[in-house]
Structures are given as C-alpha cells and as structure tokens.
C-alpha cells in the first residue's frame, strides 16, 4: 500500500489530501486500493457549533478497527455514520463521496494516545506516513499576522514524530489558506523541489468539491485546473498564481524545526488535549480550541432560500461584495447571499457553475 495520508488540519483537508494522494501515486490513475486518509473531525462553526475536535464518542455508526503491534485501535467513517447532536460533521458525506477510507483522528485522550492511533493506522497502510497540509500554516513560526489556527497542525506533527515511523510532510498550494503569505512560504520551502500535479488528480474529489464548504481545497483544485487571479474567500482576498498548484515535500523534522508549537509538544508531551492546547496558546497567543469560533457569523437565510434568488441578481450582489476580486468561493457566495453551506449545491445550480470557484468577470 502507499502509506497513510494524514489531513493535517481537519475540516476540508481530506478533500485536498485525496488530490495529493492521487498526485503522489505511482499510477497516474490513482492507487490500486482506496487510500487511507486520517483526519480530525474539526470543522468550521457553520458545520459544527461545538468548540473542540469531535471524538469517537461524538458519533454513531463508526466502524471500529483493532490495533496491531504497539498501536491502539482506530475508527473509520462510513456514509451511515452520524454525529450526535448538537455536533455536526461533513465526514460521513465525505466517506460517501471520496474514493478513500476515511479514518478518525481522535485527540481527546492526549498526544501519546493520538500517536498510538496514527501508528496503528500507518501500520495498516504499509508503515509510511504522508502528512498533507493545504495552504502551509503547518510551517508557522507562530508570529505571522494572519495566523489563526496553528494548533491542529502542530499536534499532528508532534504525534507523527512520536510514532517513530518514516514521515513526509507535503504542503499543497502555499498561502491558499490565507494564514501565511505565499512569498514567506516559498522562502521556507526553497530547498524542497515541488511536484505540480496533473489536473486529472482532482477528478476523484469532484463529487465532494461540488458541495463541501472547504475553501483551501477548492482553491487548490481551481489552481490545478489553471485558474489564476484574485479570489474572495470568507476572510481574505487570495491571489492564485503559478505557485498555487504546487505540492512541496519536506522531511518531518524540517517541518517541526519551523513550528515552535510542535517542538514544544514533542518536548513537553502534555497528557491531555487541553494541556496541549494551552501550550499552543502560550506560544502563539491563539486559543488552541477556540480560534475557529471567531469567524463572521452567518446571516439567517431568507425565507424560501435560493428560490427567492435569480442568477443575475445573485451575481450582482456577489460582485459588489467581492472587493474587486475576479472569483469567489462558494462558501463566501453562500454567506454573502444569506444562505447556509448546505445550500451550496442549489447555489451552484442557480449560478450554472460546476467549477470549484465562481468567476465574476
């Protein structure tokens, strides 16, 4: 098997991680078996109103797998899995629409237990780990002005280090998450020769991209399809450039050398998730378990939803709100029009677009 793929930040990262897995496969058509993708169930507040990554106790219908060797057991999502209210999750639908086996990273029992989970998953996948981060905040120095969510990535790096297994970190689409600028990341990645995936690598993720509110993965997919120019996201205006499609590999220890939170977690080995989050807070000033809660609140949708909208009116509204950007993400479009993320498929139909982004020009 090709190894375990770990979506470093949760949320929409499994979508981009599948694209990376396809790009890294020896066979351009993709791996012979569906790749194993491990991910946090840690999502945007419009999807999940709770304040922490969800664990196994927050779901019904997970498939439990026994551990082997020194690893713990782990859990896999299926399309029938359901988050227990009030929690919400896109993971069951991703298990339906991504040709991959989606595994739950459950950090609730602390760093050492997370490392044992990852070790067991990796052993089931052939013993090698590929960490995939869309955007590049995994290489944070902790003081970048746009940084907003460093904890999950740092926890992933530290846990993978503790497994002792061979691990490569892959940064996809430098700067596309809006947290660290592209130029800064390209300097940090200068010693890593990049791969530029073929646009066909996105094909396997197309069904998920049609509805998922992920922005960074959608931006990377759009860049792989040749889209260039400015894009309005929920929190940023991001430029797609000729560097945006690239996928950079680097050794795990090099990534940890950049990341002070990951280094501190490896050195201090906090026993609980809360203690690990406190380490991140101490070093960056960003609450480890609360930073994703501070986004722009969603407007209530108009009665009747998309039925009250017409295409030309919607495009005019988006163009006026987009700060001159040439494209918008579908997540941004839904928010701007007072809709929810679950309205994205209907909004795509209204706007007659089947691409990861909406072009306004």
Buried (B, 14 or more C-beta within 10 A) or exposed (E): BBBBBBBBBBBBBBBBBBBBBBBBBEEEEBBEEBBBBBBBBBBBBBBBEBEBBBBBEBBEEBBEBEBEEEBBBBBBBBEEBBBEEEBBBBBBBBBBBBBBBBBBBBBBBBBBBBBBBBBBBBBBBEBBBBBBBBBBBBBBBBEBEBBBBBBBBBBBBBBBBBBEBBBBBBBBBBBBBBBBBBEBBBEBBEEBEBBEBEBEBBBBBEBBBBBBBBBBBBBBBBBBEEBBBBBBBBBBBBBBBEBBBBBBBBEBEBBBEBBBBBBBBBEBBBEBBEBBBBBBBEBBEBBBBEBBEEBEEBEEBEEEBBEEBEEEEBBEBBBEBBEEBBBBBBBBBBBBBBBBBBBBEBBBEBBEBEBBBBBBE
